[in-house]
């Protein structure tokens, strides 16, 4: 069963973006998830505007280039234990996720960085925080948690090969699950 530690947020309200600076493990968790499962494993194609040499290879002007973010995020010369899900690596070292550190590029980098990168990151953190804070999670009855299949279907965008099944149980006051009127 997975649950959220309520020491920062408590159980009388829901998580908000204002809580993020006090939840460094949540930020590390999102970075690690985006490292291992980038939404666009090959990024969007780029066109070389001039002749360039990359890692000893000549790339002619006009060539279409794909950056394999999936391979970078699993490279053992860059990451210690690259296939292990270990969010703590982002607490041990501050690694930028917005395109300045080329080891972690879920939103691209440079002039072609995703214009919605900050919004996307905030939404991933907020949704994950709320799902973990407001619910206790467990596998369906009779399912062994070790049998969860995290393999992905290859493609331009990442999808799980098999849909994830989980049971969510509310863990906060029922009033916190009610829809609030917008003022």
C-alpha positions as CSV (number, residue, x, y, z in Angstrom):
1,X,0.0,0.0,0.0
2,X,1.3,3.5,-0.9
3,X,0.3,6.6,1.1
4,X,1.4,10.2,1.5
5,X,3.1,11.5,4.7
6,X,0.8,14.3,6.0
7,X,3.4,16.1,8.2
8,X,3.6,19.2,5.8
9,X,0.1,19.4,4.5
10,X,-1.9,17.8,7.3
11,X,-5.3,16.1,6.8
12,X,-7.6,19.1,7.0
13,X,-6.9,20.5,3.5
14,X,-5.7,19.5,0.1
15,X,-2.2,20.0,-1.4
16,X,-1.6,23.3,-3.3
17,X,1.3,24.6,-5.4
18,X,2.3,26.7,-2.4
19,X,3.3,23.5,-0.6
20,X,5.8,22.4,-3.3
21,X,8.9,24.2,-1.8
22,X,8.2,22.2,1.5
23,X,7.9,18.9,-0.4
24,X,11.4,18.3,-1.9
25,X,10.8,14.5,-2.1
26,X,7.7,15.1,-4.3
27,X,9.8,17.2,-6.6
28,X,12.5,14.4,-6.7
29,X,9.8,11.8,-7.3
30,X,8.5,13.7,-10.4
31,X,12.0,14.2,-11.8
32,X,12.7,10.5,-11.4
33,X,9.4,9.5,-13.0
34,X,10.1,11.9,-16.0
35,X,13.7,10.6,-16.2
36,X,12.7,7.0,-16.5
37,X,9.5,7.6,-18.5
38,X,9.9,10.7,-20.6
39,X,6.6,11.7,-22.4
40,X,8.4,12.0,-25.7
41,X,11.3,9.6,-25.7
42,X,12.8,10.9,-29.0
43,X,11.8,14.6,-28.5
44,X,10.5,16.4,-31.5
45,X,12.6,16.3,-34.6
46,X,15.1,19.1,-35.2
47,X,16.6,20.3,-38.4
48,X,20.3,21.1,-38.5
49,X,20.7,24.7,-39.6
50,X,24.4,24.3,-40.3
51,X,26.9,21.5,-40.7
52,X,28.0,20.3,-37.3
53,X,30.1,17.5,-35.7
54,X,28.4,15.6,-32.8
55,X,30.4,13.0,-30.9
56,X,32.7,12.6,-33.8
57,X,29.9,12.2,-36.4
58,X,29.3,14.7,-39.2
59,X,25.8,16.0,-39.4
60,X,25.1,17.8,-42.7
61,X,23.1,21.0,-42.8
62,X,19.4,20.3,-43.3
63,X,19.5,16.9,-41.6
64,X,16.6,15.9,-39.4
65,X,17.9,15.0,-36.0
66,X,16.2,13.2,-33.1
67,X,17.5,13.4,-29.5
68,X,17.0,10.1,-27.8
69,X,16.0,11.3,-24.3
70,X,15.0,7.7,-23.4
71,X,18.6,6.5,-24.0
72,X,20.2,9.4,-22.2
73,X,18.1,8.8,-19.1
74,X,19.2,5.2,-19.0
75,X,22.9,5.8,-19.8
76,X,25.1,4.1,-17.1
77,X,27.9,6.6,-17.9
78,X,25.6,9.4,-16.8
79,X,23.4,7.8,-14.1
80,X,24.4,5.5,-11.2
81,X,22.0,2.5,-11.4
82,X,20.1,4.0,-14.3
83,X,17.3,1.4,-14.4
84,X,16.5,1.7,-10.7
85,X,13.7,4.0,-9.7
86,X,15.5,6.1,-7.0
87,X,14.1,9.6,-6.5
88,X,16.8,10.3,-3.8
89,X,19.3,10.9,-6.6
90,X,17.6,14.3,-7.1
91,X,17.9,15.2,-3.4
92,X,21.7,14.3,-3.4
93,X,22.3,16.5,-6.5
94,X,20.3,19.5,-7.8
95,X,19.6,18.6,-11.4
96,X,17.6,21.1,-13.5
97,X,14.6,19.7,-15.4
98,X,13.9,22.7,-17.6
99,X,16.5,22.1,-20.3
100,X,19.7,23.5,-18.7
101,X,21.1,20.1,-17.7
102,X,21.4,17.8,-20.7
103,X,21.1,14.6,-18.5
104,X,17.4,15.3,-17.9
105,X,15.4,16.6,-20.9
106,X,11.7,15.6,-20.6
107,X,10.7,19.0,-22.0
108,X,13.5,19.5,-24.5
109,X,16.1,22.3,-24.3
110,X,17.3,25.5,-25.9
111,X,15.2,27.5,-28.3
112,X,12.9,24.5,-28.8
113,X,12.2,23.8,-25.2
114,X,8.5,23.1,-24.6
115,X,6.8,26.4,-23.9
116,X,4.5,24.7,-21.4
117,X,7.3,23.0,-19.5
118,X,6.7,24.8,-16.2
119,X,2.9,24.3,-16.4
120,X,3.4,20.6,-17.3
121,X,5.8,20.1,-14.3
122,X,3.4,22.0,-11.9
123,X,0.5,19.9,-13.1
124,X,2.4,16.6,-12.8
125,X,3.5,17.6,-9.2
126,X,0.0,18.8,-8.2
127,X,-1.8,15.7,-9.6
128,X,0.7,13.3,-8.1
129,X,0.6,15.1,-4.7
130,X,-3.2,15.1,-4.6
131,X,-3.5,11.5,-5.6
132,X,-1.0,10.4,-3.0
133,X,-2.3,12.8,-0.2
134,X,-6.0,12.2,-0.7
135,X,-6.0,8.4,-1.3
136,X,-4.4,5.2,0.0
137,X,-3.4,3.0,-2.9
138,X,-3.2,-0.8,-3.2
139,X,-3.3,-3.4,-5.9
140,X,-6.6,-5.0,-6.7
141,X,-7.5,-8.0,-4.5
142,X,-5.5,-11.0,-5.4
143,X,-2.9,-9.1,-7.4
144,X,0.7,-9.4,-6.4
145,X,2.3,-5.9,-6.3
146,X,5.5,-7.4,-7.7
147,X,3.6,-8.4,-10.9
148,X,2.8,-4.8,-11.9
149,X,4.2,-4.5,-15.5
150,X,5.9,-1.1,-16.1
151,X,7.0,-1.8,-19.6
152,X,6.1,0.8,-22.2
153,X,4.9,0.6,-25.8
154,X,7.5,2.2,-28.1
155,X,6.4,5.2,-30.1
156,X,6.5,9.0,-30.5
157,X,4.7,9.3,-27.1
158,X,5.1,6.9,-24.2
159,X,2.2,4.7,-23.1
160,X,2.2,1.7,-20.7
161,X,2.0,-1.7,-22.5
162,X,-0.7,-2.8,-20.0
163,X,-3.0,-0.4,-18.2
164,X,-2.2,0.0,-14.5
165,X,-4.9,-1.3,-12.1
166,X,-5.1,0.1,-8.5
167,X,-7.6,0.6,-5.8
168,X,-7.9,4.0,-4.3
169,X,-9.4,4.5,-0.9
170,X,-10.2,8.1,0.4
171,X,-8.1,9.0,3.5
172,X,-9.3,12.5,4.3
173,X,-12.5,14.1,5.5
174,X,-15.4,13.6,3.0
175,X,-15.8,17.4,2.8
176,X,-12.4,17.8,1.1
177,X,-13.6,15.7,-1.8
178,X,-16.6,17.9,-2.6
179,X,-16.5,20.2,-5.6
180,X,-16.0,23.8,-4.5
181,X,-17.8,26.7,-6.2
182,X,-15.6,29.1,-8.1
183,X,-16.0,32.7,-6.9
